[in-house]
Amino acid sequence: MSITTLTGRTRLAGVVGWPVSHSRSPRLHNEWLRRYGIDGAYLPLPVAPGQLGTALRGLRAAGFAGVNVTIPHKQEAFALSDVLSPAARRCGAVNTLVFGPDGLLHGDNSDGQGFLDSLRAAGVDPAAGPALLLGAGGAARAIAASLQAEGVAVHLANRTRDRADALAASLTDGCNPVRVLDWASRDIALGEQSLLVNTTSLGMGDAALPCSLDHAAPGLVVTDIVYAPRVTPLLSLARAGGLVTVEGLGMLLHQARIGFAAWFGVDPAVDASLFDFVSADPVPGP
Ligand SMILES: NC(=O)c1ccc[n+]([C@@H]2O[C@H](COP(=O)([O-])OP(=O)(O)OC[C@H]3O[C@@H](n4cnc5c(N)ncnc54)[C@H](OP(=O)(O)O)[C@@H]3O)[C@@H](O)[C@H]2O)c1
């Protein structure tokens, strides 16, 4: 962790979660603060369930510029926000809060934008064609909504079909509805997709995603939002088959830019050395 010189004018931000010790965000944001010579600090802020409102009032009173919000507080942060971005409204969850000079709490969700930006930074056009998302959790919601907003035909397959149906039904961008596929048809469906996104938690540790790429269309781009390990079994399989891949760490880094810019006034760069720096974090976990 870098050591910064703190003055009476230090800008403060952090990540609120429970637990929060596994978060890579302090390592990332404090590295950006160091690189840009900003008088600021970004802290891990363990806040127990049920204490978010109290904590936010205290952080505002202590002069914080804002915070990231992670598990289990994202839905409560949504409910507590005075002003919601369109992305936050689409997700029903907030991961970035800004204490505005207007006295209002501004809630945003940067996961979907971070995903799109990570693709573009890798030279991939997210709107090139249809996408298949595996999974129907919080990350799937953010990514599906952002792809839908780009006009992409989004398909969803999840182990628990009901969850995918509920997610698709809630993403009601009338002209561009999300289509649910059976979990069992996920491999065969790849013949008609331009983009495959693993948003399940499979790929961490020993649990690999059961997936074959034998039916993949030749130009399929394979992405995995699991980022520990950086190259998941799915990405290895795709690379072995000559497919273009985009790793999930990019989404983490790009979504973080949005909060950093709001709190510290600089849109920070994401470069190869930052990927290495953040992934060298010895602390395991998302
Ligand atoms: N790169 C990034 O910036 C970023 C951002 C957010 C999240 N993530 C990562 O994305 C992953 C998902 O996060 P989340 O918040 O969406 O989690 P979540 O809401 O808990 O959803 C988990 C998803 O994984 C599926 N799943 C879990 N175990 C499975 C199994 N054995 N077989 C098939 N499907 C299984 C679940 O299916 P069921 O509905 O059937 O249970 C569900 O769709 C996590 O690994 C997280 O670390 C990365």
The ligand as a Gaussian input file, in Angstrom:
#p B3LYP/6-31G(d) Opt

LIG

0 1
 N      -15.254000      -8.203000     -12.780000
 C      -16.040000      -7.458000     -12.007000
 O      -15.897000      -6.231000     -11.897000
 C      -17.173000      -8.116000     -11.256000
 C      -18.266000      -7.348000     -10.820000
 C      -19.315000      -7.995000     -10.147000
 C      -19.237000      -9.360000      -9.920000
 N      -18.162000     -10.060000     -10.349000
 C      -18.084000     -11.513000     -10.137000
 O      -19.188000     -12.079000     -10.835000
 C      -19.651000     -13.247000     -10.163000
 C      -21.172000     -13.158000      -9.951000
 O      -21.461000     -12.054000      -9.109000
 P      -22.979000     -11.704000      -8.713000
 O      -22.922000     -10.561000      -7.795000
 O      -23.839000     -11.627000      -9.932000
 O      -23.375000     -13.022000      -7.887000
 P      -24.843000     -13.608000      -7.567000
 O      -25.854000     -12.519000      -7.601000
 O      -24.684000     -14.403000      -6.325000
 O      -25.151000     -14.625000      -8.793000
 C      -24.401000     -15.810000      -8.935000
 C      -24.753000     -16.498000     -10.254000
 O      -23.896000     -17.638000     -10.398000
 C      -24.715000     -18.789000     -10.658000
 N      -24.086000     -19.982000     -10.093000
 C      -23.503000     -20.121000      -8.887000
 N      -23.071000     -21.391000      -8.712000
 C      -23.412000     -22.074000      -9.852000
 C      -23.231000     -23.417000     -10.281000
 N      -22.600000     -24.328000      -9.516000
 N      -23.696000     -23.755000     -11.517000
 C      -24.311000     -22.853000     -12.299000
 N      -24.522000     -21.562000     -11.937000
 C      -24.068000     -21.180000     -10.721000
 C      -26.040000     -18.492000      -9.974000
 O      -27.034000     -19.322000     -10.535000
 P      -28.357000     -19.680000      -9.689000
 O      -29.316000     -18.529000      -9.862000
 O      -28.831000     -20.946000     -10.336000
 O      -27.944000     -19.879000      -8.264000
 C      -26.203000     -17.012000     -10.321000
 O      -26.679000     -16.848000     -11.633000
 C      -18.846000     -13.331000      -8.861000
 O      -17.785000     -14.242000      -9.061000
 C      -18.292000     -11.931000      -8.687000
 O      -17.050000     -11.923000      -8.001000
 C      -17.132000      -9.473000     -11.020000

